[in-house]
Amino acid sequence: MKGPTGDEEQRQHTPQKRSFLRDNGLGLAFGIGFLLTLVGQAVAGHAEFNNQLVDEGLARVDFGGYVTSSDFAVDVTENWQSEYLQFFLYIFVTVWLVQRGSPESKEPHKAGTGSDKEQMIGEHAKEDSPRWAKKHGWRQTNYARSLGMVMGTIFLLSWLAQSVTGVAAYNERQLRELQAPSSWSEYLILPDFWARTLQNWQSELLAVASMAVLSIYLRQRGSPESKPVGAAHTATGVEG
């Protein structure tokens, strides 16, 4: 039997490639954006760090030395922990708290964890439901809270990493200025640690609050983060 020609094979594979890119476009776009901005941060941070060293009369470091330094690590981890704190809090508080008119909120009468039938768990699970959603006991309980638990765990690990790299970066500056270094436990109560932490937390909380409230009155046609353009301002939990 005659096999497919080269052109036919290309036509068979091209739709699959297009389907993969289309179906995963959001994750791919943000993943690529993350990598590009991380590289940009490393390049800009390297230049800034060397400028500081020159001002202090010290030798410059190469790019590899900078991206493996505590200064670069603390700048990265302090952003990560604040982002995951934002998602962790938002996932949990939206179970119970509502914002009337916002597409980011459930309808007021639906506040709470919902019934087993609404959540499609146990005997209410569908044929294509996740396996643990069909189970009872600890597996169902843990799976029903898995998203929040993972987000919370990543936040805590990122915060821990920020504290460890932060104290290393802080002590490097202290030694360059001929000042006494601090222990990890001492660093946790220093203004340097909390200034880094709280400046990120307040920005994340402000962004979430702004999104929840502004989406009551403003629209973005075609976005699932917005209500339909013609939806009433009081419509809650409706996506466009």
N, C-alpha and C positions, 0 to 999 in steps of 0.2 A: 504494500500500500504506500502510496506517495505521501511523504510527510509534508508538514507546512513549510512554506517558503519563508525566507528571511523577513519579507514584508508582513506576512501573515502573523509570524511570531511577534513582531513589533506591535501590531495592532492588538494582539491578545494581551500583551503585558502593559501597554500604555494605559488602558482604562484602569487597571489595578493600581498603578502608580498614582494616577490622578485621584482615584478614590481614596487612597491612603492619605494623600496630602490634604484633600478636602475634608475628610473625616477627622483629621488630627491637626487641622490648621491652627486652631487656637493655642493648643499646647506647644506646637512647634514654633509658632511665632514668638510666644513669650519665652520659650526656652532659648531660642537664638538671641532674642533681645537681652535676656539675662547674661548670656556669655559675652556678648558684645559690650555691655555696660560694665561687666566685671573686668574685662580687659582694659576698657577705658579708664576705670577707676584705678587700676594698677599702674597704668602709664602716668596719669596725672598725679597720683599719690607718690610715685617714685620721684618725679620731678620736684614736688613740694618738699618731700623728705630730704632730698639732697640739698635743696636751698637752705633748709634749716641747719643741716650739718655744716654747710659752708659758712653761714652766719656765725656759727659757734666755733669756727676754726678747725673743724674736723674733716676727715677724708670722706669723699663720696662713697656710696655703696653701689654695686651693679644691680641690674634689674632683678636677677635671680635672688640676690641677697635680700632685696626689699620684699618681694612677694612671699618669701619664707620668714619674714620678720614678724615680731609681735605687733608692730605698728600697723601693718597691713591687715593682719588677722583680726585685730580688735575693731578696726573700721568696718570690716565685712560682717563680723558676727553681731555687732551691735545693731546693724540694720536687719539682719535675719531675725533676731529674737523679737524685735518690735513688730515685724510683719506677722510672725506666727502668733504673737500675743493678740494681735488684731483679729485674726481669723478664729483663734481659740475662743476669745470672748464673744465674738459675734455669733459663732455656732451655738454656744450655750445660752446666751441671754435671749436670743430670738426664739428659743423654745417657749419662754414665758412672757417676755416683754413684746409689746406691739407698738406700731406707729401707724395710726389710722391714715390712710391715703397713700402709704408708701408701698411700692412693689417689692421692697426689701423686707417687708413684714408679712406675717400671716394675718389673716382676718382676725379681728379681736375675739370673736367667739371660738376660735380654734386654738387659743393659747393653751399650752401644755404639751404633753408627750403623745397624745392621740391614742385611740383605741387600737387593739391588735388588728381589727379589721381594716382600719384606715392605714395602718402601717404594713399590712400584708405579711404578718408574721405568724408562726405556728400553723394552726389549721387553716388560716386565711392566706397562707403563702401561695403564690402562683407556680406554675410549672417551671418558669424560667427565673424564679426568685433565687437569690444566693443561697447556697446550701445551709449556712448557719442561720439564715432567717427562718428556715423550716424547722430548726431544732428547738428544744426547750432547755431551760436551765441556764448555766453559766455561759454557754456558747452564744445563745441568742442575746443574753444580757450584754455581753461584751461587744458583740457585733453591732448591737443597736446603739452603742456609744463609741464605736471605734474611730470615727472621724475626729470627734472632739478629743479623744484620748491621744491619738497620734499627733494632732496639732499641738496639744498641751505638752506632750513629751518633747517634741522638736523645739518648742519654745524654751523649756527648762534646760535642755541640752545646749541650745544656742546661748542662753543667758549664762550658763556655767562656762562655756567656752569664752564668752566675752569677759567674764571676770578673771579667768586664768590668763588670757592674752593681755587683758587690760592691766593687770598688776605687773606683768613682765614689761610692757611698754612704759608704764609709769615709773618703774624702778630704773629702766634704762635712762630716762630723762633725769631722774634723781641723781644717778651716778655721774652723768655728764656735768651736772651742776654741783657735784661734790656734796650731795645731800644724802642722808641715810635712807636706804630702801625700806619698803614696808612689806609685811607678810600678807598672805592672801586674805586672812580674816581681818586684818587692819584695813586693807584696801576696800573691803566691802562697805565700810562706813565712811570712806573718804568722799569729799565732794566730786572728785574726778570721776568716780564710778557712777554716782547718781546723776551727775550732770549729763554724762553720756547716755544713761538709761532713760531719764525722764524727758529729755529733749526729743527722743524718738517716740516714746509712748504718747506724749501729748499730740504729736502730729498725726499719728495713726488714729487716735480717738477722734480728733477733729475731722479727719477725712471720712470716717465711717458715719459720724453724726451728720456731716454735710450731705453725704450721699443719701442717707435715709430721709432727710427732711426736704432737700431740694427736689428729689424725684417725686415728691407729692405734687408739685406745681409745674415742673419742667419736664420735657419729653425729648427722647432721642429715637426717632423713627427706626424700627427694625431691631432695636437692641433689647435683649431679654432683661436688661437691667433697668428698663424704662417701661412705663405703662403705654398702651396704645395711645397714639396722639389724641384721639377723641375721647379717651376715658375720663370720667369725672374725677375731680381732685380728691373726692372722698373714697374712690375705688381703692381697695387695699389688696395686696397680694396678687395683683393682675400684671402679667408680663406682656410686653408688646412683641 
